Each structure stands twice: as C-alpha cells, then as structure tokens.
Amino acid sequence: MMSDRSFTAFLERFSQDTRWYAVDARQFVAELSRRWAERNPPSESQTGAGVTVDPGGSIFISYSSDDIGAARAVYAALQQIGGDVAWFDKSQLKPGDNWDQRLRSAIQRCTFFLPLLSANTEQRNEGYFRLEWTEAAERMRRIQGRKFLFPLVIDRDFTGNAGAYQLVPEAFRTVQFAHAPGGSLQDNLIGELSNELRALRRVRVQ
C-alpha cells in the first residue's frame, strides 16, 4: 500500500497544480460547504414562500448612520436575550466583498427585521437604509403565520403616534410600532422577542 508521503509525491509529480491537504474528510467537506455557501448566497427566488427560515434567531437591525449610537444600544440589548444579531456594517466587509449582495442576502435570511425610526430618518428621503426597508417590506408580504417586522421608534419624545413617521414603507403601518428611546428596549418588547425566539427554536427541535 502506498504511504501518504509517497502518494503526495506522486500527485505533485503528476500535476504541479495539485495540492494535498492532510485533513479529516468531514472537516474538508464542512469547509467546502462553508465556502460554497459564502460565495453563493440564496437569491430572492430561493427564499420565498414555502422555504423554511432558519429559526436560530438572526436579527437584522436597520438604521440611519445618524442613529448609530441607538443601534449599538439595541444590539447590546438583543445579545442579552440570546438573539443572534445579523450586524452588517461596512467595517465588517472584507476586500472584494459585494456589499449590496451580502446585505440583501442577510435580509432574506434573517428571522426578525428591526428598523429604527427617528426624526433623523424622517429628514432623509434618501439613504441605504431605505433600500433595506424596501427589501424587508417585500419579504414581509411572503411571510405568513409568524411575526417578522418590529419597527422601533428611538426618539425619546415619541407619544405613540405612528402617523408622525411618514417616510416608511406602507407595510410598516400594518404592525404596531414599539418605543425604544435612545435604543433602550422596553421590558414588554424584550419579552415579546424572547417569546418569539423560544417559539421558533421549539419548532426547530421538533
């Protein structure tokens, strides 16, 4: 029987482009699968109705760059309840990454979408966060039987009047706005998100 060293030498003589990796077969397949998934994110047509969403609890936080402080506060609070936050910002991009593709893929795969509404978003009729909101609103139309969208008003003077926020997709108006002053999540919202996460995880283990 040919030894590993002899086999490696044979392969290298056979082709200079051949590379030999002495790793466990399962590790090799897992790494191959990870790289394929990274380079081939699901398209919109692959994430429509009838496709099971991973109930692991990934949460997409969408915000205007003017509200980065509140977004960080929301992020920290969600980590405390075990939410796997899909935190996508430009600092996480690697050379050669397609920012638009990664972002759209994350919105199509996330479990919950949390847009942060504020006086700042009302003053900006353009912004990348508006593309995120539109993408999430389109996906919401295909989801039945569970909650997906949780609009958070982060202005401290919010009195419950959702009509004060006009520059939002129409789909946002079909759900209750929550108040998270300065990014501080209220106990009732934390409880609701925790219950939703637990329910989805129970579905996964059944």
C-alpha positions as CSV (number, residue, x, y, z in Angstrom):
1,M,0.0,0.0,0.0
2,M,1.3,3.4,-0.9
3,S,2.2,5.7,2.1
4,D,0.8,9.2,2.4
5,R,4.2,10.7,1.7
6,S,4.6,8.6,-1.5
7,F,1.1,9.3,-2.6
8,T,1.7,13.1,-2.1
9,A,4.9,12.9,-4.1
10,F,3.1,11.0,-6.9
11,L,0.3,13.7,-7.1
12,E,2.8,16.5,-7.1
13,R,4.8,14.9,-10.0
14,F,1.5,14.2,-11.9
15,S,0.5,17.8,-11.8
16,Q,2.2,20.9,-10.4
17,D,-1.3,22.4,-9.7
18,T,-2.2,19.6,-7.4
19,R,-2.3,20.4,-3.7
20,W,-2.6,17.8,-0.9
21,Y,-4.2,18.6,2.4
22,A,-3.9,16.1,5.2
23,V,-7.2,16.8,7.0
24,D,-10.2,14.7,8.1
25,A,-12.7,14.1,5.3
26,R,-15.6,15.5,7.4
27,Q,-13.6,18.7,8.1
28,F,-12.8,19.0,4.4
29,V,-16.5,18.7,3.4
30,A,-17.6,21.1,6.0
31,E,-15.1,23.7,4.9
32,L,-16.0,23.2,1.3
33,S,-19.7,23.6,2.1
34,R,-19.0,26.8,4.1
35,R,-17.0,28.4,1.2
36,W,-19.7,27.4,-1.3
37,A,-22.5,29.0,0.8
38,E,-20.4,32.1,1.3
39,R,-19.9,32.6,-2.4
40,N,-23.4,31.6,-3.4
41,P,-25.9,33.3,-1.1
42,P,-29.6,32.5,-1.7
43,S,-31.4,34.6,-4.3
44,E,-34.8,36.1,-3.7
45,S,-36.4,33.3,-5.7
46,Q,-34.8,30.7,-3.3
47,T,-36.1,32.4,-0.2
48,G,-39.8,32.8,-1.0
49,A,-42.9,31.1,0.5
50,G,-42.5,27.5,1.3
51,V,-38.8,27.7,2.2
52,T,-38.0,27.1,5.9
53,V,-36.3,30.0,7.6
54,D,-33.5,29.1,10.0
55,P,-35.1,29.7,13.4
56,G,-31.8,30.3,15.1
57,G,-32.8,33.8,15.9
58,S,-30.8,36.0,13.5
59,I,-32.0,39.7,13.8
60,F,-31.3,42.4,11.2
61,I,-31.0,45.9,12.7
62,S,-31.6,48.6,10.1
63,Y,-30.8,52.3,10.9
64,S,-29.7,55.6,9.5
65,S,-26.0,56.3,10.1
66,D,-27.1,59.3,12.2
67,D,-28.6,56.8,14.7
68,I,-25.5,54.6,15.2
69,G,-25.5,55.1,19.0
70,A,-29.1,53.9,19.4
71,A,-28.4,51.0,17.0
72,R,-25.4,49.9,19.2
73,A,-27.7,50.0,22.3
74,V,-30.3,47.8,20.6
75,Y,-27.6,45.4,19.5
76,A,-26.2,45.1,23.1
77,A,-29.7,44.5,24.5
78,L,-30.5,41.8,21.9
79,Q,-27.3,40.0,22.8
80,Q,-28.5,39.8,26.4
81,I,-31.6,37.8,25.4
82,G,-29.7,35.4,23.1
83,G,-30.6,37.0,19.8
84,D,-28.1,36.1,17.0
85,V,-27.8,39.6,15.6
86,A,-27.0,39.9,11.9
87,W,-24.9,43.0,12.4
88,F,-24.0,44.2,8.9
89,D,-22.0,47.4,8.6
90,K,-19.1,48.4,6.3
91,S,-16.5,47.8,9.0
92,Q,-17.2,44.1,8.6
93,L,-16.6,44.0,4.9
94,K,-13.6,42.2,3.5
95,P,-11.7,43.1,0.4
96,G,-13.7,42.1,-2.6
97,D,-17.0,41.7,-0.8
98,N,-20.1,42.7,-2.6
99,W,-21.8,44.9,-0.1
100,D,-25.2,45.0,-1.8
101,Q,-25.3,41.3,-2.3
102,R,-24.3,40.5,1.3
103,L,-26.9,42.9,2.7
104,R,-29.8,41.7,0.6
105,S,-28.9,38.1,1.4
106,A,-28.9,38.8,5.1
107,I,-32.4,40.4,4.9
108,Q,-33.8,37.4,3.0
109,R,-32.3,35.0,5.6
110,C,-33.0,36.9,8.9
111,T,-35.6,35.8,11.3
112,F,-36.6,39.3,12.5
113,F,-36.2,42.7,10.9
114,L,-35.9,45.7,13.3
115,P,-35.9,49.1,11.5
116,L,-35.0,52.1,13.7
117,L,-37.4,55.0,13.1
118,S,-36.4,58.5,14.2
119,A,-36.5,62.2,13.4
120,N,-33.3,61.6,11.5
121,T,-34.9,59.0,9.2
122,E,-37.8,61.5,8.6
123,Q,-35.3,64.1,7.5
124,R,-33.6,61.8,5.0
125,N,-35.6,60.9,1.9
126,E,-32.5,59.1,0.5
127,G,-30.2,56.6,2.2
128,Y,-29.1,53.0,2.1
129,F,-31.3,52.1,5.0
130,R,-34.3,52.9,2.7
131,L,-33.2,50.1,0.3
132,E,-33.1,47.8,3.4
133,W,-36.6,48.8,4.4
134,T,-38.0,48.2,0.9
135,E,-36.3,44.8,0.7
136,A,-37.8,43.8,4.1
137,A,-41.3,45.1,3.2
138,E,-41.2,42.9,0.1
139,R,-40.2,39.9,2.0
140,M,-42.8,40.5,4.7
141,R,-45.5,40.0,2.0
142,R,-44.4,36.4,1.6
143,I,-44.4,35.5,5.3
144,Q,-47.4,34.0,6.9
145,G,-48.1,32.7,10.4
146,R,-45.3,34.5,12.3
147,K,-44.0,37.9,13.2
148,F,-41.1,39.3,11.2
149,L,-41.2,43.1,11.3
150,F,-40.6,45.1,14.6
151,P,-40.4,48.9,13.9
152,L,-38.7,50.6,16.8
153,V,-39.1,54.4,17.3
154,I,-36.0,55.6,19.1
155,D,-37.0,59.2,19.6
156,R,-37.4,59.9,23.3
157,D,-40.4,62.2,22.8
158,F,-42.4,59.6,21.0
159,T,-46.0,59.6,22.2
160,G,-47.3,56.6,20.3
161,N,-48.4,58.5,17.2
162,A,-47.1,56.3,14.4
163,G,-48.6,58.8,11.9
164,A,-45.7,61.1,12.8
165,Y,-43.4,58.9,10.7
166,Q,-44.5,59.3,7.1
167,L,-41.4,58.1,5.3
168,V,-41.8,54.4,5.8
169,P,-43.0,51.6,3.5
170,E,-46.7,51.0,3.7
171,A,-46.1,47.5,5.1
172,F,-44.6,49.1,8.2
173,R,-48.0,50.7,9.0
174,T,-49.7,47.3,9.3
175,V,-47.8,46.5,12.6
176,Q,-47.5,48.1,16.0
177,F,-44.6,50.5,16.5
178,A,-42.6,49.9,19.6
179,H,-40.8,52.6,21.6
180,A,-37.1,52.2,22.3
181,P,-35.9,55.6,23.5
182,G,-32.3,56.1,22.6
183,G,-32.1,52.4,21.7
184,S,-33.2,51.2,25.1
185,L,-35.6,48.2,24.7
186,Q,-38.6,48.2,26.9
187,D,-39.4,45.1,29.0
188,N,-42.6,44.3,27.0
189,L,-40.6,44.3,23.8
190,I,-37.8,42.2,25.3
191,G,-40.4,39.7,26.5
192,E,-42.1,39.6,23.1
193,L,-38.9,39.0,21.2
194,S,-37.7,36.4,23.7
195,N,-41.0,34.5,23.4
196,E,-40.8,34.6,19.6
197,L,-37.2,33.3,19.7
198,R,-38.2,30.4,22.0
199,A,-41.2,29.5,19.8
200,L,-39.0,29.3,16.7
201,R,-36.4,27.2,18.4
202,R,-39.1,24.8,19.6
203,V,-40.2,24.4,16.0
204,R,-36.6,23.6,15.0
205,V,-36.1,20.8,17.5
206,Q,-39.5,19.1,16.9
